[in-house]
């Protein structure tokens, strides 16, 4: 589990570990470190590229078995990417559900934020937060890394994403409060449910898979909105195509 430096000779082995050359292409550049444990590969020191741009990743995880078998655009994607957004200073995470394979996004805010501790369902609509499917997650940091925890745990943890020398280093820190959204609504294609494409309203809502480029953009939109609220400003216009109507999802109402 000890991280190893990535060299030109080890890039070929890394492609095998992360599943494909397509996955390797999502980590442009050279150098960095890799650690592996029981089907989980963690890469540090490399950016993460999507169709919408590149983020300065602190940690990139590939988890064997997190994506369904068969072809799909998700096959080259990472299963967790953690980074600090340079524009807002907020910590961000994109993470895949296992076993259903859809992606979710999270942004952490510090204790000084006016929404720290708020339940996502209690946030007033007039604050203007707009994100895919609406907010579905609000929680304090999950327990952070310690000498007893491994990258198997880190691959599923929603907590601080500051770079670590080792994934199991202990780092005392004040809590963050995380807000998040998921891409498993009636208007989303969920890889683990793709044989159920005819589910309720699936055709009417033009369901599609929300890839890593889409989710990273939504995470950055959410970070900018939360930053504006912290600064006492109106939230900025979100980037990207119009969001699906939340009211189309019977689980969200509307």
RAPE-V278446 format. One record per residue. N is the residue number from 1. RES is the residue in three letters. PHI is phi in degrees with one decimal (NA if undefined). PSI is psi in whole degrees, -180 to 180 (* if undefined). D_FIRST is the distance of its C-alpha to the first C-alpha in Angstrom with 1 decimal. Layout:
BEGIN
{{N	RES	PHI	PSI	D_FIRST} {N	RES	PHI	PSI	D_FIRST}}
END
This chain:
BEGIN
{{1	UNK	NA	-12	0.0} {2	UNK	-63.4	130	3.8} {3	UNK	-60.5	144	6.2} {4	UNK	-122.0	142	8.8} {5	UNK	-66.1	140	12.4} {6	UNK	-87.7	126	14.2} {7	UNK	-122.3	174	17.4} {8	UNK	-58.3	-37	20.3} {9	UNK	-69.6	-29	19.2} {10	UNK	-89.2	-7	15.8} {11	UNK	-62.4	-38	17.6} {12	UNK	-63.9	-44	18.9} {13	UNK	-64.4	-34	15.5} {14	UNK	-65.4	-40	14.5} {15	UNK	-58.5	-39	17.7} {16	UNK	-67.1	-41	16.9} {17	UNK	-66.6	-37	13.6} {18	UNK	-90.9	-4	15.4} {19	UNK	111.0	-25	18.4} {20	UNK	-174.3	163	21.2} {21	UNK	-65.3	-29	22.7} {22	UNK	-62.0	-41	24.2} {23	UNK	-68.0	-41	20.9} {24	UNK	-62.1	-36	20.0} {25	UNK	-65.7	-18	23.5} {26	UNK	-79.4	-3	22.7} {27	UNK	-121.0	75	20.5} {28	UNK	-65.7	162	23.2} {29	UNK	94.3	-161	23.1} {30	UNK	-142.9	169	20.8} {31	UNK	83.6	-163	18.0} {32	UNK	93.2	-173	15.2} {33	UNK	-133.0	155	11.4} {34	UNK	-132.2	142	9.0} {35	UNK	-134.8	145	5.4} {36	UNK	-133.0	145	5.5} {37	UNK	-158.8	118	5.7} {38	UNK	45.4	53	9.3} {39	UNK	88.2	-1	11.2} {40	UNK	-110.0	129	9.9} {41	UNK	-116.7	127	9.5} {42	UNK	-116.7	128	9.7} {43	UNK	-114.8	132	11.9} {44	UNK	-124.7	160	13.4} {45	UNK	79.3	17	16.5} {46	UNK	-133.0	146	18.4} {47	UNK	-73.5	167	21.4} {48	UNK	-124.2	125	21.9} {49	UNK	-106.5	137	25.2} {50	UNK	-127.0	179	27.5} {51	UNK	-64.1	-21	31.1} {52	UNK	-98.4	-3	32.2} {53	UNK	142.7	-170	30.4} {54	UNK	-123.0	140	27.2} {55	UNK	-114.8	148	25.3} {56	UNK	-80.2	81	23.3} {57	UNK	-65.8	139	19.9} {58	UNK	-86.3	-40	17.6} {59	UNK	-144.5	138	14.9} {60	UNK	-128.0	126	15.1} {61	UNK	-118.2	139	13.6} {62	UNK	-121.9	124	14.4} {63	UNK	-116.1	117	14.5} {64	UNK	-61.9	129	15.7} {65	UNK	89.3	-3	19.1} {66	UNK	-74.8	-22	19.7} {67	UNK	-111.4	141	22.6} {68	UNK	-62.9	156	25.5} {69	UNK	-67.3	161	26.4} {70	UNK	99.5	172	29.1} {71	UNK	-79.3	154	30.0} {72	UNK	169.3	153	29.8} {73	UNK	-63.3	-21	29.1} {74	UNK	-71.1	-14	26.0} {75	UNK	-64.6	-29	24.2} {76	UNK	-92.2	-4	23.1} {77	UNK	-82.5	155	22.3} {78	UNK	-74.3	165	19.0} {79	UNK	-103.7	-14	18.4} {80	UNK	-156.6	134	17.9} {81	UNK	-131.5	128	18.9} {82	UNK	-121.3	135	19.3} {83	UNK	-155.3	166	21.7} {84	UNK	-106.8	123	24.5} {85	UNK	-72.6	116	27.9} {86	UNK	-61.3	-30	29.7} {87	UNK	-73.2	-31	33.1} {88	UNK	-116.8	-20	32.7} {89	UNK	80.3	2	29.9} {90	UNK	-86.0	151	28.6} {91	UNK	-87.1	137	25.0} {92	UNK	-131.0	148	24.6} {93	UNK	-140.1	135	22.4} {94	UNK	-110.7	130	22.9} {95	UNK	-144.3	145	21.3} {96	UNK	-96.8	138	22.0} {97	UNK	-73.2	140	23.4} {98	UNK	-124.5	116	22.0} {99	UNK	-106.7	-1	23.9} {100	UNK	-76.6	-21	26.8} {101	UNK	87.6	1	25.1} {102	UNK	-81.8	162	27.2} {103	UNK	-101.0	151	26.0} {104	UNK	-131.5	163	26.7} {105	UNK	-132.8	149	26.8} {106	UNK	-142.3	145	26.6} {107	UNK	-132.0	131	27.9} {108	UNK	-100.0	137	27.5} {109	UNK	-119.2	149	30.6} {110	UNK	-79.2	173	31.0} {111	UNK	-62.0	-21	33.4} {112	UNK	-79.9	-8	36.2} {113	UNK	-72.9	139	36.4} {114	UNK	-63.2	-19	39.6} {115	UNK	-100.1	6	37.7} {116	UNK	-58.6	127	35.0} {117	UNK	88.2	-5	35.1} {118	UNK	-77.7	141	37.3} {119	UNK	-72.7	140	36.9} {120	UNK	-61.4	-32	36.7} {121	UNK	-73.8	-14	39.8} {122	UNK	-96.1	-4	41.8} {123	UNK	-70.3	127	41.4} {124	UNK	-60.6	132	44.9} {125	UNK	-58.9	-29	45.3} {126	UNK	-71.9	-5	47.4} {127	UNK	-70.7	-22	44.4} {128	UNK	89.4	17	43.8} {129	UNK	-71.8	124	40.1} {130	UNK	-130.8	121	39.8} {131	UNK	-150.3	160	36.6} {132	UNK	-53.3	121	35.9} {133	UNK	73.8	0	37.2} {134	UNK	78.5	162	37.6} {135	UNK	-65.5	137	35.2} {136	UNK	-127.1	1	33.6} {137	UNK	-143.9	136	31.0} {138	UNK	-154.4	120	31.5} {139	UNK	-166.1	151	29.3} {140	UNK	-69.4	164	27.9} {141	UNK	-48.9	135	24.3} {142	UNK	-69.4	161	22.1} {143	UNK	-52.8	132	20.4} {144	UNK	-76.8	178	18.1} {145	UNK	-67.3	149	14.6} {146	UNK	-149.6	170	14.5} {147	UNK	-59.4	-18	12.5} {148	UNK	-88.1	-9	12.9} {149	UNK	-103.8	155	11.5} {150	UNK	-123.4	176	8.3} {151	UNK	-67.1	-18	8.1} {152	UNK	-60.6	-40	10.2} {153	UNK	-76.4	-43	12.8} {154	UNK	-60.1	-31	12.6} {155	UNK	-66.0	-16	13.5} {156	UNK	-118.4	5	16.7} {157	UNK	-89.0	137	17.6} {158	UNK	-109.4	97	20.8} {159	UNK	-163.0	-167	20.8} {160	UNK	-51.1	144	20.6} {161	UNK	-119.2	15	19.0} {162	UNK	-60.8	145	19.3} {163	UNK	-59.1	140	16.7} {164	UNK	-116.8	149	14.0} {165	UNK	-66.6	-41	12.6} {166	UNK	-135.8	148	9.3} {167	UNK	-63.1	-22	9.3} {168	UNK	-101.7	7	9.9} {169	UNK	-61.4	141	12.6} {170	UNK	-84.3	134	15.9} {171	UNK	-138.4	101	18.6} {172	UNK	-65.0	141	22.1} {173	UNK	-160.5	155	24.1} {174	UNK	-69.9	154	27.2} {175	UNK	-69.3	153	27.0} {176	UNK	-111.0	157	27.4} {177	UNK	-112.0	125	29.5} {178	UNK	-104.4	134	28.3} {179	UNK	-112.0	142	30.7} {180	UNK	-149.4	170	29.7} {181	UNK	-139.5	161	31.2} {182	UNK	-129.2	159	30.4} {183	UNK	-115.9	56	31.5} {184	UNK	-129.7	34	32.6} {185	UNK	-88.2	178	36.3} {186	UNK	-64.5	-23	39.3} {187	UNK	-96.2	14	39.4} {188	UNK	-116.0	141	35.8} {189	UNK	-85.3	121	34.5} {190	UNK	-99.5	118	31.6} {191	UNK	-51.1	-41	29.7} {192	UNK	-73.3	-9	29.4} {193	UNK	-120.4	18	33.1} {194	UNK	-67.0	-15	34.5} {195	UNK	-78.3	-5	36.7} {196	UNK	-106.6	35	38.4} {197	UNK	-59.4	-20	39.7} {198	UNK	-93.7	17	43.1} {199	UNK	-63.7	172	42.1} {200	UNK	-46.7	120	44.4} {201	UNK	65.5	9	45.5} {202	UNK	-57.9	-46	42.7} {203	UNK	-69.1	-42	45.2} {204	UNK	-63.8	-29	47.2} {205	UNK	-95.4	4	44.3} {206	UNK	51.4	53	43.1} {207	UNK	-57.0	140	39.6} {208	UNK	-145.8	158	36.8} {209	UNK	-75.8	133	33.1} {210	UNK	-95.0	106	31.9} {211	UNK	-81.8	-179	29.3} {212	UNK	-63.8	-33	26.8} {213	UNK	-63.6	-42	29.5} {214	UNK	-64.2	-47	31.8} {215	UNK	-68.9	-41	29.3} {216	UNK	-61.0	-42	28.1} {217	UNK	-62.0	-41	31.8} {218	UNK	-66.0	-37	32.6} {219	UNK	-61.5	-45	29.8} {220	UNK	-66.7	-38	31.4} {221	UNK	-59.7	-46	34.8} {222	UNK	-63.1	-41	33.9} {223	UNK	-60.8	-43	32.5} {224	UNK	-66.3	-38	35.8} {225	UNK	-64.9	-45	37.8} {226	UNK	-66.4	-35	36.1} {227	UNK	-65.1	-42	36.5} {228	UNK	-63.2	-41	40.2} {229	UNK	-62.8	-41	40.7} {230	UNK	-63.2	-35	39.2} {231	UNK	-86.8	-3	41.5} {232	UNK	75.9	24	44.6} {233	UNK	-106.8	164	45.0} {234	UNK	-68.0	144	45.7} {235	UNK	-67.2	142	42.7} {236	UNK	-73.2	160	42.5} {237	UNK	-62.6	137	43.3} {238	UNK	-74.7	153	40.2} {239	UNK	-96.9	150	39.2} {240	UNK	106.5	179	39.1} {241	UNK	-68.8	164	41.2} {242	UNK	-57.5	146	43.0} {243	UNK	-77.2	150	41.0} {244	UNK	-60.5	148	41.9} {245	UNK	-69.3	124	44.3} {246	UNK	-57.5	-34	42.6} {247	UNK	-64.2	-15	45.8} {248	UNK	-71.6	-19	45.1} {249	UNK	-94.3	115	42.4} {250	UNK	-63.1	-21	44.1} {251	UNK	-77.8	-19	41.2} {252	UNK	-102.0	-14	41.7} {253	UNK	79.8	-180	45.5} {254	UNK	128.9	*	47.8}}
END
